[in-house]
Amino acid sequence: MSLERLLHYVSLDGAGGVEQQFVDFVRAASDLSPARQAVVACGQGIHPLVAARLDRDVPVVFEKYARGLKLPKWPRALRRQRQRHIVERNRPDVVLIWNRLRDSLDTLAAAGAERCIYWERGASWFAGESRAKREFLASVPAIICNSHAARRMLELRWEYAGQVRVIHNALRPSLLPAAPPEPRQRPAGNSLTFGVVARLESIKGVAVALHALARLRSHGYKATLRIAGDGPERAGLRRLAQRLNITDQVVFEGLVADMAAFYSRIDLLVHPALREPFGQIAVEAGAYGVPAVVSAVDGLVEVIEHERTGLCIEPTLDAADYRALGGGDADLPPYVYDPARDTIAAPRALDPETLCRAIMQICNDDTRYARMSEAGLRAARERFVFDNHVRDALASIESFIDSGRLSPSC
């Protein structure tokens, strides 16, 4: 039996990584498969940036709205009936639930768990040991994960015992360079511009990058930090830059529309995140020949090949040390995955001095820098091809229809 009808359940209120990956997945799947796709938007609406890019041939309905009216939470029978109506109308072979670990029990009930696949993209890290999450994971028969780290988080934290297929994220077509870049050469002399691409929130560790910049300058580097992104910590990070006396060497670029131009302005990507289920930014940097220094946490070690496309640095500072550096703790998850020890533990931050030394290791060595740049370009071309990513997912879904298994290797 082949895949004829695929029904996606996904929240599209935001325009972050999951939403953008979803839009490009639907577009590519339409080109690669004759299956009819439909979308159930599970939030309050659809972000304008997402709506502008959605495939117009793919119908969208809303989970919590009927005839333009929002259905109340109580009595629950109203929303459950809406779920049944959506499933009966679309008659899907498979329901693909995108990163909705907490709020999908009614979807399982309406569709039947036997035709549901959950796609884990970071929700298993979130706080809240709710009964609904455990009930969902006890019922859903198959999960696709965007990293081995996501798989182990489900198994170690949530004790998931069902079948799992790891399918790494890939470089979205909209982010591909217009022309194949050439490998980079190390910046001349002691000049250096490194970049951070992140939402400005405590989980991304941007405060550590500011401290590393201050240390680089104390070592005599003419170093500059460019930050692409915005968020709740922006004002606090500006104050930290003032306190470290590096205001003139930090450029807050805000939300950047032209990321190709941004990558052309930096020599090195630094991603000192305390949690990162995959690490899409590191893939993007590699596609432009920019080596990366990242935290050795969660899925980042699956993207950056240590000593080949960049460096993966073990985080060693606890939450109290991170706060002392100016980092917050409002959005820190209770656990992250430690790939070196195959365990889950409280999140830790990079030591700024260790990060500073790692940056110097790459940027003091012409051969190493050029080799890493070339390897990053090759990885983007060979390991993170979006059509291959979509083909792998569609093949797993087809296998699930035929045999109840995502693939023979599950």
N, C-alpha and C positions, 0 to 999 in steps of 0.2 A: 504494500500500500504506500502510495506517495503522499507527500504533503500537499494538500489542496487548500486548506484554510488555516491561517495562523492568526490568533487573536492576542494582541499585546496588552498587558495591564501595566501602566507606567504613570508616574506623577510628572507633569510637565509644567508645574508652576515656576520652576527656576530655569536657568540657562547654563547650568554647570556641566561638568564632564559627563555625567550619566545621560542627561538630556541630549547633549550634542552627539554623543556616541549613538544614542538611540535613533536620532534623525538620520544619521548617515547609514546606520544599519538598515533601516527600512528602505532607504533609497537603493542601496546596493542589493538588498534581497529582492527588490522588485526587478532589478536587471538580471539577477542570477537564477531566479526561480519563478515558475509560473504560478506559484501559490498566491491565493488572494489573502491580503493582509488587512486587518482592521485594528483600530486602536481604541482602548478604553482609557481616557484621561481620568486619573484618580484624585486629582487635587481640586483646587477652586477654579482653575482656569488653565490657560496655556500662555507661557511667556511670549511676548511679541517676537523676540529673536528666534524662538523655536517655531512659532507659528509661521514665520516668514520662510522657513526652510523645510517645513513638512511637505511630503509628497502629496500633491493635490488629489491624486487618484486613490489615496488610502483614506477610507472613511474614519471619522473620529466621533465617538460618543462620550458622554460624561457619566462616570460611575454614580455620582451623588445628585444628579440633576435629571428631571424628567419633564418634558414639555416646557423647558425654560425655568422651572421652579426647583429650588434646592430641597431635597428630601431631608426631613429632620432625622436626628439620630434615633429618636424614639417615637413610636414603636419600631424596633429593629426590623420588623417584618417588611416595612416599606422598602428599605434599602436592599434587603435580601431578595424581595420580589424583583426589584430593578436588576439585580445581578442575574437572576434566572432568565429574565426577559432578554437581556443582552446576549447571554450564551445561546438561548434558543433561537434567537434571530440570526446569529452569526454561524452557528453549527461548526465550531472550530474542531480541527483534528487535534490541535495542541493549543493550550493557553500558556503564554510565556509571561511570567511575572517578573518585572524588572525591579530588583532591589527594594522590595516592599516586604520586609520581614515581619512587621508587626500587624499590618492591617489587611491581611489577605485570607483569613479563615473563611469569610463569606464567599470569596472567589473559589476556593477549593470546594466548598459545599455546592455551589451553583454549577460548576463545570464538571465536578467529579475529580478527585485527586489523581486518578489514574491517567488523566490527560493533561496534567499541569507540570510545568518545569519552572523552577525558580532560578533566576540569574542573579547571583550574588556579586555586588560591586561596591561593597563597603559597609552595608547596613549591619553586618554582624559585629562590627566594632562598637556600635552606638551603646550608650548607657541604657540601663533599664532591663532588669531581668524579668520581663513580663511573662505571664503564663501564656498569653496569646502567641508570643514568639516560639515558645517551646511546643505548643500544640501544633502550630503550623509546621515546624521542622519535623515533628513526629509523624506528620501526615503526608507531606510532599515527597513524592517518590524519587525525584531526580533534581540535581542542582548543577548548573554551569557556574563556574567561578572564574573571575578575571585574573586570578593569580593562585599559585600554590599557597601563598600566605592566607588568602581568603578561605581556601579549603581547610587549612589547619585551624584557623580561627573558628570555623563552624564545628570542627571535630573536637577541638580541645576545650573551647569555652561552652559550646552548646551541645556537645555530645551527639552530633549528627552522625548517624550510622548508615545512611542511604548512599546511593551511588552519586559520584561527583565526577565531572569532566572539567579539567582546567583548560580554558581557551583564553590566552592572553589578549588584552586589548591591542589595538593596532593604530597606526597613524591615519587619522581621518583624512579623506581625500582633500577636504577644504584647507588642510594645513600643509599639503605638499609644496615644496619649493617650485616656483615657476619653471626653473631650469635646474638640472642636476648640479649641485654645488661642487666646487673643488675642495680637497682637503685643506684645512687651515694650517697656517704657520704660527709658531709662537710669537706673541707680541714682542716687539723690539725693546731692548734695554730693560729697565725696571718699571715700565709702564704696564698697567693691567686694568682692564675693565671686566668685572664679573657681574653676573646678573642673577636675580631671583624672580621667578614667575610663580605667583601664588596669591590666593586670597589672603588679605592681611588679617589673620586671626592667629591665636596663640598656637594652634596645632601645627602651623607651618614653620615655626622656629625662626622667623625672620630676625628677631632680636639677636640671635646667635650670629647671623651674617653681619650685622652691624658691629658687633664686638670683634669679629674676625677682620673686618676692614680696618678698625682702629689698630689692631695688632700688626697688620700688613704695613700700615703707614709707619708704625714705630720701627719696623725692620727696614725702612728706607724705600719701600715701594711707592711709586706714584699711582696709587690704586684708587679706583672709583667703583661704586656700587650703583647699579641701575635696577630699580624695582618695578616690575610690571604687575599691576593688580591693585585692588582696593579692598577695604573692609574695616571692621570695627576697631582694629588696632592701629590704624594709620596715624592718628594724633599722638598716641603713646610712642610709636616708633620715631616720629619726628622729634619728640622731646628727648628720647634716648640718644638720637643722633647729635642733638645739641649738647647733651651732657658729656658725650664722648668726644666732642669737639671735631666732628666729621661732617657737619651740616653741608659744607660746600662740596663734599665728595660723594654725597648721596643724592640720587635723582629719583624722586617718586614720580613715575610716569603715569600712574593711574591705570585705568582699563585701556589696553592697547589693542587697536583694531588691526594693525599691520604687524603681525608677529615676525614675519620674514625680516622686516626692517629692524625690529628689536634684536633678533639674533645676530644680525650683521653688526650691531653696535657693541656686542659683548664678546669677550675672549673665552669665557668659561661660565658654565651654569653651576650655581650652588643651590642645593635643595636640602636644607637641614631640618626636614619635617620630623615631627615626633610620631606621626602616624601617616601611612600612605599605602592603602591597599594595593595599588599597582604602581603608578608613577608615570602618567602620560606625559608630563612635562619633560621628563628625561628622554623619552622617545623623540619628542619634537626637537629637542636640542640636538640630538644625534643626527637627525635628518638634515640639519644645517651645518654639520661638521663641528659642533661645539662640544668639547669634552665636558664631563660633569663630575662634581664631587657631591655625594649624597649620603644621607644617613643609612646605615646598614640595618634597616628596620622594615618589617612587613614585606611588601612586594617589590621594593626598590632594588633589592639585590637580584631580582629576576629580570630587571630592565637593564641596569648598568652592570656590565661584566667587569668585575674588579681587575684593575691593571690592564684592561683591554680597551673599554670605551670610557673609562673614568675610574674613580676611586669610591669605594663604599667604606664609610668610617663608622665604627661602633659608637653609639651614643652611651655616655657614661654618667651624665648628670641627672640627679633626681629632680622631682618637682620643686623642692625648696631651692636648690641651686639655680634652676631655671628662672624662678621668680626673682632671685637675687640679681640675675642678669637683665631683668626688665620684661621677661616673658610672663604671660598670663596663664591661668589654669582653668578658665571658665569652660572651655570646650574640650578639655582633655578627656579621652575615653578611659574607662577603667583598666583596659588591657590593650596591649599591642602584641604582635607576633615577633618573637626573637628568632630569626632564621638560623643563627649560629648554633643555638641550643635546642631548636625545635620545641619551644615552649611559649607560653603567653606570660606576660609580666606587665607591671605598671610602666607607662611610657617614660622614656628618658630622653634628654636633650644632648646634642653634641657639645663637647668642650670647645669654646672658641679658639683656644690655642691649638688644639688638635686639628680643627678645621683650617686654621691659618697655615699650619705646616703642610697639610695635604694640598692646599692651593699652591704653595711654593714648590712642592715636589713636581707638580705638573708644569708649572710656568717657568721653572728654572732649567728645563730639559727640552731642547729643541726636538730631539728624536722622539721622546715619549709623547710630547704634545702632538706632533704630526701623526704619529702612529694611532693615538687615541681618536683624533679627528677622523682619520680614514676609516677606522673600525666602526665609529658611530654611524658614518654614512652607509657603510656596508650593512650594518644591523638594520637600519631603517629600510633598506632596499630588500633585505632577505628575510628578516625575522618578523617584521611588523607591517606586513602588507595587508591592507584593509580587506581587499576582496578575498584573500586567503582566510582571514579571520571570519568573514561572513560565511564562506563555503564550509569551514569547519563547524560552525554553529548549525547551519542548515543540515549538514550531514548527520550531526548528532541528533537533531530533531527528527529527521527521517528514520534513523535507527531506533529512536524511542517509539515511533509509531509502529514500526515493523515488529520489534522484539521486546519493547518495554525497557530497553537498555540504551543509554546515550551513546555508547560505543563499546566494542569488545574489551577495551583497556580499562573500563570503569571499575 
